[in-house]
Amino acid sequence: MAAALLPGTRITFSGAWQQVRGPVIVPLLRASVLLCVAMSAMLLAEKVYMAVVVLALRLLGRRPELQYRWEPMRDGDDPELGSAAYPMVLVQIPMYNEREVYQLSIGAACGLSWPSDRIIVQVLDDSTDPVVKELVQVECQRWARKGVNIKYETRNNRRGYKAGALKEAMKHGYVKDCDLVAIFDADFQPEPDFLSRSVPFLVHNPDIALVQARWKFVNADECLMTRMQEMSLDYHFKVEQEVGSSTYAFFGFNGTAGVWRISALNEAGGWKDRTTVEDMDLAVRASLKGWKFVYLGDLKVKNELPSTFKAFRYQQHRWSCGPANLFRKMVMEIIRNKKVTLWKKIHVVYNFFFLRKVVAHIVTFVFYCLVIPATVLVPEVEVPKWGCVYIPAIITLLSVVGTPRSVHL
């Protein structure tokens, strides 16, 4: 009986497909092609714009040290003040079951060149593995015996994850004596001169809230996936962050390898766990208060890229979904804000959020994974060659300028 019904079923399906194909599928697919091609053109325009800005910055030699006041910290300028002339710096290292890297990160933070009485290292351990917690605590005790002012802090729960840990850490009494806070994820290893190169921007420019350093990847050559990540992130740091810092004094905080002015952090409302991109959330709120950010492309902090597909997928999911959710929550607040210029509002709403966090992901998935394959089944709909070949090729070439050694990939 099933075999007897099968031909009829095929005829019914074929007839239904023919009935909806002309009046429904073809117009819908054509509209999708036009929309995706238009969004691709928008992405191309932004890529070209940023390439022109970066080229102009290189030709003009416009560096942060020339754009803002910067002078090295000196011990002997005022003998009476001594080390008191240095701002009090809190160094935070949020951790979660970091068995492989906890020693490197704690050692790098404790090795920062800064007066010992003007720095506090705060290890925020949210580990659920009791063995790892014991190892981290013993490592902190070892550095404490060497004279480092290091604090080992834990919580009874993981509410808010990293944002919750950072928020809870700011409530300790000794934090009230600190002027600045430097944040390093557990797999980041700053060089000893990190503070001496970044802090002067905050000391000599009271309108600057954040100094962000660049990431340097120690395992970029581990596999093809890490090479591809290196290309994407190098473009982000060498182009997107550079343009945002030099042109608008705004960019998204990367969540690590940065120094915040604590008063600016508090004025912006502190850490919030309402999205998975708490770092970007804080940066946008601080910018709306009128604070400026500085990106230092020459200051690099070593770290590792996700080398397994599971870790990479988790990271990309957080980076993709979080910004869109934050954009939905804050778009009207940004538009209504009266403390920032119209130019910066346009940059934040259109370039930073809409193009990079919404349009880029929609085009990548909908156009290349759905619309173009669907046109194979509907030959009446054509995708212009310049829309599916030339524009993506140019975008790809412009995106790889930050990593010339991988252009062949």
C-alpha positions in Angstrom: 0.0 0.0 0.0 2.9 2.3 0.9 4.5 1.5 -2.5 1.2 2.3 -4.3 0.9 5.7 -2.6 4.5 6.8 -3.2 4.1 7.9 -6.8 1.0 9.9 -6.0 2.8 11.5 -3.1 5.6 12.5 -5.4 3.1 14.0 -7.9 1.3 16.0 -5.1 4.6 17.4 -3.8 5.8 18.3 -7.3 2.5 20.0 -8.0 2.6 21.9 -4.8 6.2 23.0 -5.5 5.2 24.3 -8.9 2.2 26.2 -7.5 4.3 28.1 -4.8 7.5 28.4 -6.8 6.4 31.2 -9.2 4.3 33.4 -7.0 6.1 32.9 -3.7 9.6 31.3 -3.8 11.0 33.3 -6.8 10.0 36.8 -5.5 11.1 35.9 -2.0 14.5 34.6 -3.1 15.1 37.6 -5.4 14.4 39.9 -2.5 16.8 38.0 -0.3 19.5 38.2 -3.0 19.0 42.0 -3.3 19.1 42.4 0.5 22.2 40.3 1.0 24.0 42.0 -1.9 23.2 45.4 -0.4 24.5 44.3 3.0 27.7 43.0 1.3 28.2 46.3 -0.3 27.8 48.0 3.1 30.5 45.8 4.5 32.7 46.5 1.6 32.3 50.3 2.1 33.3 50.0 5.7 36.3 47.8 4.9 37.5 50.4 2.3 36.9 53.3 4.7 38.9 51.7 7.5 41.7 50.7 5.1 41.9 54.4 4.0 42.0 55.6 7.6 44.7 53.2 8.7 46.8 54.1 5.7 46.4 57.8 6.5 47.4 57.1 10.1 50.6 55.3 8.9 51.5 58.1 6.5 50.9 60.9 9.0 52.7 59.0 11.8 49.8 59.6 14.1 50.6 57.6 17.3 48.9 57.7 20.7 52.0 59.2 22.3 51.6 62.2 19.9 47.8 62.4 20.1 47.7 62.4 23.9 50.1 63.6 26.6 52.5 60.9 27.6 55.5 61.1 30.0 57.3 58.2 31.7 56.8 57.7 35.4 59.9 58.8 37.3 61.0 58.0 40.8 63.2 61.0 41.4 60.9 63.9 40.4 59.8 64.5 44.0 62.0 62.8 46.7 59.4 63.5 49.4 56.6 61.7 47.5 58.8 58.7 46.5 56.6 55.9 45.2 53.5 57.8 46.3 53.8 59.6 43.0 52.7 56.3 41.3 49.0 55.6 41.2 47.8 52.5 43.2 47.1 49.7 40.7 44.9 46.7 41.2 45.8 43.7 38.9 42.9 41.2 38.5 43.2 37.7 37.2 39.9 35.9 36.9 40.3 32.1 36.8 38.2 29.0 36.2 39.8 25.6 36.4 43.0 26.9 34.8 45.3 24.0 35.6 47.6 24.5 32.6 48.2 28.3 32.8 47.7 29.5 36.3 51.4 29.6 37.2 52.3 31.6 34.0 49.6 34.2 34.5 50.2 34.7 38.2 53.9 34.8 37.7 53.6 37.4 34.9 51.3 39.6 37.0 53.6 39.4 40.0 56.6 40.3 37.8 55.2 43.6 36.6 57.6 46.5 37.1 55.9 48.8 39.6 56.6 49.9 43.1 55.7 47.0 45.4 53.8 49.2 47.8 51.7 50.6 44.9 50.3 47.4 43.4 47.9 44.6 44.5 47.5 41.4 42.6 44.1 39.9 43.0 43.5 36.3 41.9 39.8 35.6 41.5 39.4 31.9 41.5 36.0 30.5 40.5 37.3 27.0 40.0 35.0 24.1 40.7 37.9 21.5 40.8 39.2 21.4 44.4 42.6 20.2 43.2 43.0 23.2 40.9 41.8 25.6 43.7 44.5 24.1 46.0 47.2 24.6 43.4 46.2 28.2 42.7 46.1 29.0 46.4 49.5 27.5 47.0 50.9 29.5 44.1 49.5 32.7 45.6 51.0 31.9 49.0 54.4 31.2 47.3 54.4 34.7 45.8 53.2 36.3 49.0 56.2 34.8 50.8 58.4 36.7 48.3 56.9 40.0 49.4 54.2 40.4 46.7 50.9 41.9 47.8 48.7 39.2 46.4 45.1 38.4 47.4 43.5 35.0 46.7 39.7 35.5 46.5 36.9 32.9 46.0 33.1 32.9 45.9 30.5 30.5 47.1 28.8 30.5 43.7 29.5 31.4 40.1 26.6 33.8 39.6 27.4 36.1 36.7 30.5 34.1 35.7 33.4 36.4 34.9 31.3 39.6 35.3 30.1 38.5 38.6 33.6 37.6 39.8 34.9 41.1 38.8 31.9 42.8 40.4 32.4 41.0 43.6 36.1 41.6 43.6 35.6 45.4 43.6 33.7 45.3 46.9 36.8 44.4 49.0 38.0 47.1 51.4 41.5 47.4 50.0 40.2 48.2 46.5 39.1 51.6 47.8 42.7 52.6 47.9 43.3 51.8 44.2 43.2 54.3 41.4 43.5 51.9 38.4 42.6 48.3 37.7 44.5 46.1 35.1 42.7 43.0 34.0 44.3 39.9 32.5 42.5 36.6 31.7 44.2 33.5 33.0 46.0 32.7 29.7 47.5 36.2 29.3 51.1 37.0 30.2 52.0 40.7 30.3 55.6 41.8 29.9 57.2 43.5 33.0 56.9 47.0 31.4 53.2 46.8 30.7 52.1 49.2 33.4 55.0 51.6 32.8 53.9 52.0 29.2 50.2 52.1 29.7 49.5 53.9 33.0 51.1 57.3 32.0 48.2 57.8 29.5 45.8 57.6 32.4 47.9 59.7 34.7 48.5 62.6 32.3 45.1 62.6 30.6 42.2 62.8 33.1 39.5 62.3 30.3 40.9 58.8 29.4 39.1 55.8 31.1 40.7 52.9 29.3 44.0 51.9 27.8 43.8 48.7 25.7 46.8 46.6 24.6 47.0 44.3 21.6 46.9 40.5 21.8 49.9 38.4 20.7 49.2 34.8 19.9 51.9 32.3 21.0 50.1 29.3 19.4 49.1 30.8 16.1 51.0 28.1 14.1 49.4 25.1 16.1 46.9 24.3 13.4 44.9 25.7 10.5 42.1 26.8 12.8 44.5 28.9 14.9 46.0 30.4 11.7 42.5 31.5 10.6 41.7 33.0 14.0 45.0 34.9 14.0 44.0 36.5 10.7 40.6 37.5 12.0 41.9 38.9 15.3 44.9 40.6 13.8 42.5 42.6 11.5 40.4 43.4 14.6 43.3 44.8 16.5 45.4 46.3 13.7 42.4 48.0 11.9 39.1 48.1 13.8 40.6 49.0 17.2 43.2 51.4 15.6 40.5 53.3 13.7 38.1 53.4 16.7 40.8 54.8 19.0 42.3 57.3 16.6 39.1 58.7 15.0 36.4 58.4 17.7 38.3 57.7 20.9 36.0 54.7 21.3 36.3 50.9 20.7 35.1 47.8 22.4 37.0 46.7 25.5 38.5 43.2 24.8 37.9 42.1 28.4 41.6 41.6 29.1 45.0 43.2 28.6 43.6 46.6 29.5 43.8 49.2 32.3 40.7 51.0 33.6 40.4 54.1 35.7 38.4 52.9 38.6 36.4 56.1 38.9 35.3 55.8 35.3 34.4 52.2 35.8 32.2 53.1 38.8 30.6 56.1 37.1 29.6 53.8 34.2 27.8 51.5 36.7 30.4 48.8 37.2 30.3 45.3 35.9 27.0 43.9 34.8 26.1 40.3 33.8 23.0 41.1 31.6 24.8 39.8 28.5 27.7 37.5 27.6 29.8 40.4 26.6 30.2 42.2 29.9 33.4 43.9 28.6 31.7 45.5 25.6 28.7 46.5 27.8 31.0 48.4 30.2 32.9 50.1 27.4 29.7 51.4 25.8 28.3 52.7 29.1 31.6 54.4 29.9 31.7 56.0 26.5 28.2 57.4 27.0 29.5 59.1 30.1 31.9 61.0 27.9 35.1 59.0 28.7 37.8 58.4 26.0 39.7 55.2 25.2 43.2 54.7 23.9 44.4 51.7 22.0 48.2 50.9 22.0 49.0 48.7 19.0 52.7 48.5 20.0 52.0 47.1 23.5 51.5 43.4 23.1 50.4 40.8 25.6 51.0 37.1 25.0 48.0 34.7 25.1 46.7 31.5 23.5 44.1 30.9 20.8 41.4 28.2 21.2 43.0 25.1 19.6 40.0 22.8 19.8 36.8 23.2 17.8 34.7 22.9 21.0 36.5 25.8 22.6 36.4 27.9 19.4 32.7 27.3 18.9 31.9 28.4 22.5 34.0 31.5 22.1 32.4 32.5 18.7 28.9 31.9 20.0 29.5 34.3 22.9 31.1 36.9 20.7 28.3 36.6 18.1 25.2 36.5 20.2 26.3 38.8 23.0 26.8 42.0 21.0 23.5 41.7 19.1 21.7 41.3 22.5 23.6 44.3 23.9 22.7 46.4 20.8 19.0 45.6 21.3 19.2 46.7 25.0 21.2 49.9 24.4 20.4 51.3 21.0 17.8 53.8 22.3 20.0 54.8 25.2 22.8 55.6 22.8 20.6 57.6 20.4 19.1 59.7 23.3 22.5 60.3 25.0 23.6 64.0 25.1 27.1 63.6 26.3 28.7 62.3 23.1 28.8 63.8 19.6 26.5 62.8 16.8 29.6 61.5 14.9 30.4 59.1 17.7 26.8 58.0 18.0 26.7 57.1 14.3 30.0 55.2 14.7 28.7 53.2 17.7 25.2 52.5 16.3 26.0 51.9 12.6 29.6 50.8 12.3 30.4 49.2 15.7 27.1 47.4 16.3 24.9 47.2 13.2 27.5 46.5 10.6 30.1 44.4 12.5 27.8 42.6 15.0 24.6 42.2 13.0 25.0 42.6 9.3 28.3 40.7 9.1 26.9 37.6 10.8 23.6 37.7 8.8 25.5 37.9 5.5 27.9 35.2 6.4 25.2 32.7 7.2 22.1 33.7 5.2 23.8 34.7 1.9 26.5 32.0 1.6 24.8 29.1 3.4 21.1 29.6 2.4 20.5 32.0 -0.4 23.2 31.1 -2.9 22.6 27.3 -2.5 18.9 27.9 -2.9 19.4 29.6 -6.3 20.6 26.3 -7.6 17.1 24.9 -7.2 15.5 28.1 -8.6 17.5 29.0 -11.8 15.2 31.9 -12.5 16.9 33.8 -9.7 20.4 34.9 -10.6 23.1 36.2 -8.1 25.2 38.9 -9.7 28.8 37.8 -10.1 30.1 41.0 -8.5 27.9 40.3 -5.5 28.9 36.7 -4.9 32.5 36.8 -6.2 34.1 40.2 -6.5 32.8 41.8 -3.3 33.6 38.8 -1.0 37.0 38.5 -2.6 37.9 42.2 -2.0 36.5 42.0 1.6 38.6 38.9 2.2 41.8 40.5 0.9 41.2 43.7 2.9 40.6 41.5 6.0 44.0 39.7 5.7 46.2 42.8 5.5 46.8 42.5 9.2 48.5 39.1 8.7 50.4 39.2 5.4 52.1 35.8 6.1 48.7 34.0 5.8 47.4 35.7 2.7 47.7 32.4 0.8 45.1 30.8 3.2 
